[in-house]
Amino acid sequence: MPLTAIASAAFCPIFTAIQERIDSGPKDSSWPFCFFLTGLFLHLAVGWGFEYQAKWKYNRIIGEAAIIGCIAFWTAFVLYVQ
């Protein structure tokens, strides 16, 4: 579960950037929703990584990697909002 959440968090911004390149028509920005999903999946990966660490030996490592991802996420979010 935490590996799936961290993969979803990684691919959400990639797919948002691809979608913005393909769809060049006038529209609202997709990035606020992308930030919501990315943050949600990263925070789930942290929780699940530590909650289910007894189920798979790599879950704790994935949870720790997700913490680093959360720090990068909040840094990007603060820079985006300013």
Secondary structure, 3 states (H helix, E strand, C coil): CHHHHHHHHHHHHHHHHHHHHHCCCCCCCCHHHHHHHHHHHHHHHHHHHHHCCCCCCCHHHHHHHHHHHHHHHHHHHHHHHC
